[in-house]
């Protein structure tokens, strides 16, 4: 499929039609949802859609490293390219990357001056102004007049650049950021008033969410859109998308793993038995691979993208500091494994501080940080747990819902862990082919 056809088939065309062609220069749209539902994922998909249409994008990520946001763009691009069989995948990806600048502010603060600095950097590096501004992680809490004044300033900066402005806001039960919420007095409600032009709410529903337009440009009443969020991706609501995941066979899914013995070996064996595609990341000279099906050898430059901070290693993986260089490289390749996955399944054990043990913990930590759905089978408790944005909650045995999913876990795989992996594939893809 050519790029133009992929654009026309995007679920975001429904939003464009509903708000008559798009948000518009200098206008502000806000994506609202409780923690962990998928606000950041939707923001990235808005950015990717703009880039595919040749509209330069400035993505301001507050409290997030550039590499993490970039990996999300890559993951959604790869999913899109797989789903629509995109022609000239490499050329389109390069075009997308040339039109985008990710600006990271790790202190989590954003004012008009900071945004203007980011806009100046964009023009210096790309030689043009962005058509779309995305802001993720804005601190809505604070005195109402100050928040409203900041929003007015951000909109004015966007208008001068000739750009539309989309932001995320965390709010209980998907409430818009302009209405009072007695259950969450310190959050976005009451703080933006007339400053916000469009409000999209992601309302949790099962393992995903449906999309509700709370505020439209013309002030029309609330309306459910025929869109839903499944596995972190916006899709047409069921019954309207002929290419629904449930209609796909196992061959349309891809397991992302590292080829190690234990849990990853079991994930890979099941993928092969059920006819699921398999990608195993590795690096030159790596010893002891248990799986070589779909092997992808990462270059030194690619490995460096997944560098793990010393602070994390000291707190959670101290053996990696004293371990061989190969162990650090394994953690780097986990970054690639999780970065291009839509959801993560892990097998291991949970620690009292809500982390997981060993390398499994890094896969889980990355998934949590990027807001990806993450499920962990705790071998000690013999049950599945799902991160709900705040804590690990017991859940019914899950199924694979995303075309690209990561399988990670401990080398010390128990029989209960092995059975949990087999049952996951059985639930997701039915009985294996004989």
N, C-alpha and C positions, 0 to 999 in steps of 0.2 A: 504493500500500500504506500502511496506517496504521502508526503507530509500534509498537503492540503486536505486530503481525504481524512487523515487522522484528526485534524483540527475540527472538521465538520462533524465527525462522529463523537467528539468529546461530550461527556455529560454536562460540562460547564456551559454548553450552548443553551441548555434549559435555563440556567441562571441569566445569561445574556438576554434571552427573549423576555424573561419575566421583568427585568429591569431596563427593558428597551435598549438593548445594544451594549450595555456596560455601565460601570459605575460613573465614569466621567472625570475629567481633569479637576483636581482640587477637591474632589468629594471623598468622604471617608466611609468605608465599610468595615464592620467589625464582625468577626467570627466568634461566637460565644458558646461555651460548653463547660461542663464540670471538668475537673482535672482528669487527664488520662484518656479522654474520649477521642481526640484526634484533631484539635485545633491547628497545631503546627503542621500536621500532615496536609490538611486542606490548604493552608497558606502556601506551602511548597507547590502543591498542584496548581493553584492559581498562578504562581510564578512561572512554572514550567509551561503552562498553556499560553501565557503571554509571550514567552520566549519563542515558542514554536510559531507564533503568529508574527514574529519579527519585531516584537515590542521589548526594548531593553528594560531590564529589571534591576533595581537596587533592593537587596534583602538585608534589612538591619536585624541582626540576631542579638538579643540582650541576654547575657549570661550563658552564651553557647559558643564554643569554638567554631571557627570557620569550617574546619574539616568535617565536623559533624553535620553541619547544614549542607555542605557540598555533597556528602555521601547520601543524604536524603534525596537531593535532586537526581543523583546518579541512579539511585534505586528506582525512583518513579519513572525515570526515562527508560531504564532497561525493561521495566514491567510493561510500559506502553509499547515499546518497540517489539517485544515478544507478542503482545496481545494483538497488535494490528499488522504484524509482519512488515515493519517499517522498512522501506527501501533506503539505501545509502545511510544505514544506521550511523556509521562513523562520521560521515560528513555532517549529518544533522546534529549529532552530539557536539561536534566542534563548533558549529554555528551557535548552538545554544550557549555553550560555555563562553564564547566571545562577547556575548551580549549581557552578561550577568556579572554583578559585583556583590559579594557577600561582605557586609561590614559588621564586625563583631565588637560588642562593648561588654566586656566580661564583668564590669561592676554593676550591670543591670539597669543603669540609669539612662534616660533619654530626654533631652530637651531640644529646643529649636536649634541651639548652637551646634549640638552634636549632629543633628540631622543635616544641617547646612554644611558641616565639615564632610560628612559622608557624600553629599551631593557634589561637593567640589572635587573630592577624590574620584568620584564616578566620571565626571566630565574630563578630568585630567588623564585618566587611564583609558577611557573608551571614546573620548572625543565627541560625546553627545550627552544629552540629558536622558534620564530614564523615563519610560512611559508608565511604568508601574512601580510603586513604592510599597514594600512589605515590611511590617514591623511586628516582631514576635517577642513577647515577654515584657511589654510595657507595664510599668507599675501604676495601676489604676488607683490604689489606695492613697489617701492623702486628702487635705482640705479641698472641698469641691471647687471653690473658685480657682485654685492653683491648677487642678487637673483640667478644668474647662479652658483656662488660659493657655496651658500647654497644648491641648488639642487644637485650639484655634491657630496657634503658631505653627504646628505641624501641617495643618491643612493649608495655611498660607504658603509655606515652603513648597509643598507639593504643587500648589497652583502655579507658583513662579516657575517651577520646573516643567510644567505641563503634564503632570502625572496624576494618576488616580492613587489613592492611599488605602491599603487594607491593613488591619491590625487584628490581633487576637486578644481575647479577654476571658479570664476564668470567672465563671459565675455558677452558682448552685442551680441545678435542675434546668440548665439551658436558658435562664432568664436573660433578657436583653440588658446591656450595660447602661440603660437609661431609665430603668424603673426600680422603684424601691423593692428591696428584698429583705423582709424582716428577719429571715433566718441567717443572713450573711451581711451584717451591717457595715463591714469594712471593705467590701468588694466594689466592683465597678458601678453597681446601681446608684442612681442619683447624681452621677459625677460628670455626665457629658451632655445631657439635655439635647438641645437642638444641634449640637456639634456633629452628631453621627447621622449620616444620610441613609445607610442601609445596615440592617442587622440580620445576620444569618445565625440561627441556633442549631447546634448539633444535639439532638435529643436522644439519649441512650435508649437502645432498643435491642434486646438480646445481646449478642456479642458485638454489635455495631451501633449505628445511630441513624436516624432519619433526619432529613434537613428541613427546617422550617424557616420561612421568611417572616421575620418578626416586624421589620420596618422596611418599607419600600420607598423609592424616591418620591412617589406621588402621595405618600401617606396612606396608601391602601391598607386594609386590614390584614391580619395574619393569614398565612396560607402555607400548607404543606407542599413542598416541591417533590416531584417524582424522582428524587435522588436519595441515596443512602450511602453510608460509609461502612464498608465491609473490608476487614483486613487492612485498615488504614487508607483504603482507596475509595474515592467517590465513584459510584456506579449508578446506572439507571435502576430505579426501583424494580424489584422482582416482578416478573410478568411483562416488563417493557424492554428488557435487555435480552435479546436472543442469545447473547454470548455469555450468559450467566455461568459462574464457576460451577454450579451444581450440574450443568449440562456438559461439562468438560470431562474427558477421561483422564486417568492418571498421567498419561503422557504429556498433558498440558501443564503439569506442575514440575517444579524444580527444587530439589533438596540442596541446600548450601551447607557444606560441612568442611572439616579439616582433615578427614581421613585417618584420624588417630584410632587406636584400639579402644575398646570399651563401648561407651554410648555412641560415639560417632560411627564406629564400625557397624553397630547394630542398626542405626538409622540408615546407613548406606546399603546394608544387606536387604533391608525391607524395601528401600527405594527400588533396588534392582528387581526384587521379586514381584513388586506391584507394577512395574513398568514406569515408575516416576524417574524423570531425568535427574542427574546427579552432578554436582560440581564440588570438587574437593580442592581447596586452596592449599598450596604448599610453597616451599622456597628451595633454592638450589642447595643440595647437600643434606637435606633433612633426612634423618635416619628413621627407620621403623614405621613406615607408613603401612596401615592396615587396609586402606582402600585406595585404589588408583583409577577407578572409573571416573571419567570426567575431570581429570587432573588439570589444574590451572596453576602454573608456576609464576609467582609474583616476583617482579624485579625489585632491586634494592630501593629504587625510588618509590615504588608502590608500597613496599613494606614501611618506609619511613612515614607515610601518611598515617599509619596506625600506631604511632609511638604512644606508649603508656606513661602517664605521669609518675614521677618518683613518689609523690604523696600517696597516690592510690596503691602503689606497690607496697609501700611501707605499712600502710594501714590494713590492707587486705590480702596481699600476696607477698609477704616478706621473703618467701623462699625464692622468688624470682630475682631478687636483688643479689642473692648469693649463688644462684643457679647458673647453668651454662648459657651462653648467648642464644642457643636454640630456643630456650624457654621464652626469652623476650620476643623472639621472632614469632613464636606461636601466638603470643598475645597480639602482635601486630596483625597477623593474618586473620585473627578472630574479628578484628575491626572491619575487614573486607567481608567476612562471612555474614556479619550482622548488618552491615551498612546497606547491602543491596537486598536484604530480606524484608518481606512485608510483615512477618510475624516470626516469633522465636519459640521453639520448644526445647527445654533442657531437662536433663535428668541428673540429680545429685542430692544435695541436702541444704536446707536453709539454716543460716546462723541466727543467733538471737538478735543481731543488729539488722536483720532483713536482707543481708547479703547472702550470696551462695558461695560455696567453698570452691577454692582453686580456680582454674581457668574457666570453669563454668560460671563463676562469679563475674568475670569480665564480660562474657557474652550477655549475661543477664543485666549487668550494670549499663552496658551500652544500649541495650534494648529499652531499658527504663528511661535512660537519658533522652533518647530519640523519640520517646512516646510510642514505641511499637508495641503491639499486643505481645505479651510474654507469659508463657505457661511453664511451670516447673513441677516435675514429678519428684517429690521428696521420698527417697528410698527408705529413710528412717520412719516416716509417718505413713508410708504406703498410700499416698494420695496426691492428687493434682492441686496446685495452687496457682492463682492468677494475680498479677500485680494490678491493683485497681486505681493506681495513681497515688495512693497514700500508704497502703499496706498490702501484705499477701493475704488473699482471701481463699479459703477452700472452694473448689469448683467441681462441677460434674466433669467427668472425663471429656476433654475437648476434642475437636476435629480440625483438620487443616482447612482454612478458608481462603488463603492467599496463594496465588500461583507460584511465588518464590518464598520459601520458608526455610529457616535455619534449624538445624538439628545439632545440639551441643550437649556436653555432659561429661561426667566423670569417667575415668579409665576403670575405676573399681565398680563396674556395673554388676548389680545384683540380679537375681532371677526375677524379682518383682519389677525392677527397672527394665529389664529386657522384655518382659511381658507387657509392660505399659507402652513401650514403643511399638510392639507388634499390634496391640489393640488400637493405638492411635491410627495406624495405617488402615486397619480393618474398618474402623468407624468412618474414616475419611474417603476411602476408595472402594469399599466393599471387599468381597473375598478376592484373594490373589488369583491371578491367572494360573492355570495348571500347566 
